[in-house]
Amino acid sequence: MSAVAQANLNMGRTDANTWPAVKLGEIAEFIMGQAPPGDASNFDGRGTIFVKAGEFGPLRPIVREWTTEPLRYANTGDVLICVVGATAGKLNLGIDCAIGRSVAAIRPNARTFGRFIYLQLLPKVLDLRAGSTGSAQGVINRKMLESIEVVLPPIAEQRRIVAEIEKQFTRLDAGIAALRRVQANLKRYRASVLKAACEGRLVPTEAELAKAEDRKYETGEELLARILAERRKNWQGRGKYKVPGAPATANLASLPEGWAWARLEQLGVTYGGLTKNPKRAKLPNQLPYLRVANVYANELRLDDIEQIGVAASELDKLLVRKGDLLIVEGNGSRNQIGRLAIWDGSIETCVHQNHLIKVRLQDESMSKWILYWLQSPNGRHFVELVASSTSGLYTLSVNKVGDLPIPLPPLNEQLRIVAEVERRLSIVEELEGVASSNLQRAVRLRRSILQRAFSKNGDAPITHGRP
């Protein structure tokens, strides 16, 4: 955090109250963008660079479209602002380009430094968005821009202030980059812990301990046989009991001594959820139900729980029980497909929607082991493999989830692995919390720097080398 801390520099002072406050309309003109004909646009470099709200980058526009019939121009030295849509109020430094109707160019006069205006407007973005008009989309009009109040020191002072702010921002950015690297390293370490855990390299195996202690132990194969026997004994379904098939192991990796491969369907029963429809609103039995929005990676978010009508005949299948695995069926992102959490029983009587697949294990004590396996790089490979389709979309089903291969260590070994994984990941989570907190502090510090630079009623603004 040293680079971030350095952004709290000993800043020189000047009296902000000696600076005149002016309306932006008094020191700048406004060029409101206009869209050229659609057939005049291209992506192969012909004509003038064309900028819309979608091309706004972190600092300057991203160049990716051109037009052969430009109608409104922005210049280098202007300040660009999005004036329509969800990004209304977003700012960029100007470049020589044509601008579409979602963009306006603020062109300061000769006694005003464009970058000074850009920095002074940054803290006002939220106010601009809040004041935007329009029912479906925010709109910032010329009148709103003209009425923005800014302070205006002499232009030489403007340039000194900009130089000092950017020096501080550079140091702050270096600290932020360091924190981002810490986050990336922690993410890699998390994955390496899970990989080692699921390959039998995190704790001594039960086979190793049994040999050292000259004792017998229940192997993964024996554990699987016991689970299948108990499952058959306790089965209360209709018709003849069907033994769940074993996994095809030809293409599966070899496992540590004492481990065995199983299909998830062998270890528990997999259920689909209910489908939401208008008829359910008329059912008398209205229950809380879990949606995709409630299930994240090893995390339940239960602040927003909806209710839905459930028929009595559906309850046996749909009720969730403490220890059940909840797996997200589909997601637009490949990285999010199959994310899962363990139901903790927070809501006593609760059901789940069809986009969550529920797995009720024969032995609840294995829930965490299976969760960590499916979150590991090794397990994720199988999730993405069964979820993929020829269309390029990713989705899971009850059958696909039941078909997932699960490595099965002896039960005592599972518990030791889970304990060690949680010990290490608790340290990771603590460090991730520190990094996240410092990143939030960096955002506040950036805002504070700008407020100090342009405040007329608080701390005096910063200048370069002045007492």
N, C-alpha and C positions, 0 to 999 in steps of 0.2 A: 504493500500500500504506500510505499514511500513516494512514488510518482504522483499518486492521487493527493497525498498529504501536501506535496510541494505546491499544489495549486492554490493553497492558502498562503499566498506570498505576502511579504510586507509591501503593501501597495502604496504608492504615492497618493497624495490627496490634493484636491482642488475644491473650490466652493461651487457646488452644483447650482446654487441659487443665483449665481451670476450668469448662468446660461439662459437664453430666452427659450421659452416653450412655444412651439409653433404647431400649427396643423400641417399634416403631411401634404395636404392640397396646396399649401403656400410655398412649398419648396420642391415639389415634384409634379410631373405630369403622368397621366395614366393611359396606357395603351391597352385597351380591352381586346382580347384575342378574337379571331374570327376563323372558322373552319374553311379551308379551301375545298374545291370540289373533290369528292371522294376518288374519282379516277385520276386525279393529279398526284396522289400520294404513291410513294414507292419505298422499297427497302434496299435499293441497290445504289444509292448515292447520287441520284440525279436531281439537280435543283438545289433548293435551300433546306437546311436542317429544319425539321418540323417538330415542335414540342407541344405535347398535351400534358394533362395532369399525370397520366400514366408514365411519363418519361422523367418525372422528378426523381433525382437521386438524393443521396445523403447531403450533398453540398451543391452540386451543379447537375443540370439535366443529363440523362443518359442519351447519347446520340444513337438512334436506331431507325429513324424514319425521315424521309425527305419529301418535299413537294415541289412541283414544277410551276405551281400557280400560288405563290405566297400572297396573303392579303394583309396581315398585320405582322410587324417586325418587333423583335426585342434586340437589344444591343448588349455587348459586354459592358459591364458597369451598371446595368439595370438590376433591379431586384424582381424576381419572378414570384408570383403568388398564385396558388390554386384558388379559384373563385367559385367553383361548382363541385358538388358531390361530397363524398365522405372525407376527402382529403382537403376540403376547403380550409384555407388558412396556412397550408404548408408552404414553406419558402425555399427558394433556391437562388443562388447567385446567377446572374444572367450570362448568356452567351449570345453571339450573333445567330439569330434563328427566326423562323416564322413561328407564331403562337396560335394555338387553337382557342376555341371559345371557352374552354375550362381554365384558361390561364390569362392573367393580366401582367403587364410589365410596369413596374414603378420606376420612373426615370428621374433621378434627382437632378436639380439644377447645378450650375457650376460651383456654387459655394457649399455643396453637400457631397460627401464621400459615400458612394453607394454601399460599400461594405459596412460603413458605420450605421446606415439605416437598416441594413439587413440584420445586424446584431441587435439593434435596438428593437426591432420588430419581433425577434424570436420569442421573448417572454409574453408577447401579446397574442400569440397564435391561438391559445385556448379561448381568450376573450373574443377573438374574431370568429371562431367557430361557434361559440355560444350565441353570438349576435347575428349569425347568418340567418337568412330567411328562406322560406320555401317549405312546402309540406313534405315532399318526398326526399328532396336533396337540399343541402345547405347551399345558399347563394350569398356571396359577398359582392356587393355592388360598388360602383364608383363613389357614391356618397359616403358609404362606410369607410372606404379607404381614405378619402379626403379628410374625414373628421378625426382620424387617429392623431393623437398628440405626441410629439417627440421633442426632445431637447436638442438644441443646436449650438454647440460651441464653435469657435473658429475652426476652419477646415484643417489647419495644422494640428490643432488639439484633437480633432476627430481621428486623424491618422495615427497620432500617438496612442490614443485610447484603443483603437483597433489593434495596433501592434502588440500592446500589453495584454489585451484579452486573448489574442491568438497565441501568444507565448504561454499563457496559463492553460489555454485549451490543449495545446500540444502536450504539456506535461500531464494534464488530466487524461488525455487520450492514451498516453503511454501506460498510465496506471490501469485504465480500463482494459487495454489490450493484455496486460499481464494477468488481470483477473479472468479474462476470457480464456487464456491459456490454462490457468488453474482449473477452470470448469471443464475444459476439454480433457485435461489429464485425469481429473477425477472420474469423468465418464469412462475413459479407457480403463482406469483401474477397476471400476465397478464391473465392467465386462470381463476383465481378466480374473477377478475373484470368482465370478459365476462360472467361467469356463473351467478354472481349476477345480472348483467344487464338483462340477458335473463330470469331470474326468477322473475323480478319485485322488486328486493331488493336494487337497486342502488340509485334510486330517488323515491320521493313520487309518487304513482300512480295517474293517472288522476281521478280515482274514489274517492280516498281520498281527493284530492284537491277540487273536485266538491262538495263533502259533506260538507267540511269545509267552502266553499264559497257559499253554498246553490245555486248551479247552475246546469244546465244540461250540458251534454257533449256527443260527438259522440263516441260510444263504438267501439271496434274492430269489432264486428259483423255488426254494421251499416256501418263502414268504408268499410268492405268487400262487403256489398250489394251495396254501392255506386260505388266501383271500378268495380264490375261486370256489373252494369247498364251502366257505361261510356264505358266499353269495348265493350259491345254489341252495343251501339249506334254508336261507332266509327269504328266498324268492317267493313273492305272492302274486305274481302276474297271472295273466290268462293263458290258457293253452299249455303246451309242453315247453318245459324250460329249454332254452337254446344256449349252448355253451359258446361264449364269445371267442372268436378265433384269435390265434397267436399272430404276432407280427412276422412279416417276411424279413428275415435277418441277413439275407445274402449281401445286401448293400449297406448294412449297418456296421458301425465301428466296433472293434473288439472292446470289451469292458474289463475293468479290474477284476481280480479274483473275487468270487463270491457275489458278483452282480449278475443280473439277468435282464434281458429286454422284455418289455410287455407292451401291449396296446393299451391306450388309456381306457378303452371300453372294457378291458379285462379288470381294471382296478375300480371301476365305478359305473354308474348309470348316467348317460348323457341325455339331457332334456332340451327341447326347444321351448320358447316362451309364447305368450299370448300376442295376438295381433289386435291392434287398436282399431276400433270401428265405432260408428255412431250408436249402434245397438247396445253397446256396453254401458252407455250413459243411463239406460233405462233399467238396468239390473239393480236389484235392491242391495246386494252385497258389494259395497264400494271399498276397495282396499288400496293401500299404498303400493306402488309398483316401481321397480328399478328400470332405468333406461340406460342407454349408452352413455349419456351425459353424467351418470352417477359412478361409472366404473373407469378407473385409470390404472396405470401400471402400479400394482401393489398398493392401490389407494382408492378409498371410497369417498366420494364427495356427495354428501347427503343433505346439503342446505336446501336443495330444490327437489322435493319429492311430490310427484303427482299421484292422483288416485284414479282407479279404473274399476269398472264393474266386472265381477268374476262370478261365473256360475258355480254352484256347489260341486258339480261333477268335475270341474277343472282343478279344484284345489290340490288334490293329491299330486298332480303333475307340476303345478305352478308355484306352490309355496317354496320359499327359499329357507334353508336351515343353516345355522351356524356351522362353518367349515366347508360349505359348498364353494366350488370354484365358479366364478362368473367370467365368461370369455366373450369379448366383443366380436360379433359375427362379421361385420364389414366396416370398412373405413376408406375414405378417399386416399389416405396416405399409406403406403406400403409399410412404413415403420410403425404405424398404429394398429394395423390389422392384428387381431388376436391378443390385444392387451388384456390383462386379467387381474383380478383381485379375489381375495377370499372374503366371503360374507361373514361379518362379525356379529350378526344378531342384533344390531342396533335398533331395528324395528321388529317388534315381536311377530306381527303377522304381515307378511310382505310377499308380493309375487314379482315376476319379471317379464319383460316384453320379449317379443320374438327375435329382436336383434341382439339379445344376450343369450348365450348358450350356457346352460348350467350343468356342472358335473358334480354328482354326489358320490363321493368315494366310499368304498366299503370300509376303509379305515381312515377316519378323519385325521389322524396324526400324520398322514402322508401329504396333506394339503400343501404345506409350505415347501416340501421337497419338490413337488410337481410344479408349483408356482415358480420356484427359482430355476428349475430346468427349462421351463417354457420361456423364461425371460433371458436365459443365457444365450450367447451366440450360437451354441450347438442346437439348442431347442428352437430358437428363432428360425434357423435354417429349415427345419421341418415344418414349422407353422407357415412360413412363406411358400414352401414347396407345395403343400397341400392346398393352400389358399389361392394359388395362381391359376389363371385360366388362359385359354387361347386368345381371348379378347383383350388381354392385358389388365383386366380388372382383378381385384383381390377380394375374395369373400370366403367365409367358412360356412360349414353346415354341421348339423348334429353328427352325420356320418363321418365327415372329414375330421372333426375334433376327436371322435371316438377312435379314429384310425391312427392318431398321432403315436409315434413310438416313444416310450418312456423307459429310461434306464432305471433299474430297480436294485439299489443296494440293500443290504440287510437293514432292518428297521432301526436298530441301535445306531448304525453308521449314518443313516439318514438324519437322525436327531442330532448327532454330533456335527455333521456337516452344516445343518441349518443353524445351529447355535454359533458356529464359527463364521458363517456367512453374515449373520445378523450382527455379530460383534464388529466385523470389519466394515460392513455397510453403515453401521451407526456412526462410525468415525467419518466415513465419506459424507454422510448426510450433514454432520455437524460442520465439516469444512465447506460443503456446498452452501450451507446457510450463511456462513461468514462471508463467502465470496459474493453471494446474492445481496446480502446486506450492504456490503461495501460498494457494489455496483449501484444500488439505489442511492447510497450516500453520494456517489459521484454525480448522479443525475441532479440531486439537490444542490450539490456544490456548483455545478455548471449554471444552474438557475440563479444561485446566489451571486456568482461572479457577474452575471448580466444585470441583476438588480442593483448591485453596488455600483456598476459602471454608469447606470443611467438614472439613478434615484435622485430626486430633488428633495426628498423629505426624510431620508434615512441616512445611512452611511454615505459619506461623500464618494463620488465616483473615482475610479482609478485613472491615473495618468502615468506617464513614464518619467521616472526620476525626479519627481517634484515633492517637496516636503508638504 
